[in-house]
């Protein structure tokens, strides 16, 4: 059984699929988490 095609584009410039949006959100979360951990270690 095939997965249904994506019915709507996200409507964001530069991101044509929802998968791209999900990757952007995940990368942003990882970046902010790494920055917070690094700053917490730098300024105890």
ChimeraX attribute file (.defattr): number of C-alpha atoms within 10 A of each C-alpha:
attribute: neighborCount
match mode: 1-to-1
recipient: residues
	/A:1	3
	/A:2	4
	/A:3	5
	/A:4	6
	/A:5	6
	/A:6	9
	/A:7	6
	/A:8	9
	/A:9	10
	/A:10	14
	/A:11	10
	/A:12	10
	/A:13	6
	/A:14	8
	/A:15	13
	/A:16	13
	/A:17	14
	/A:18	15
	/A:19	11
	/A:20	13
	/A:21	15
	/A:22	11
	/A:23	11
	/A:24	13
	/A:25	12
	/A:26	11
	/A:27	12
	/A:28	12
	/A:29	12
	/A:30	12
	/A:31	12
	/A:32	11
	/A:33	12
	/A:34	12
	/A:35	12
	/A:36	12
	/A:37	11
	/A:38	11
	/A:39	11
	/A:40	10
	/A:41	9
	/A:42	8
	/A:43	6
	/A:44	5
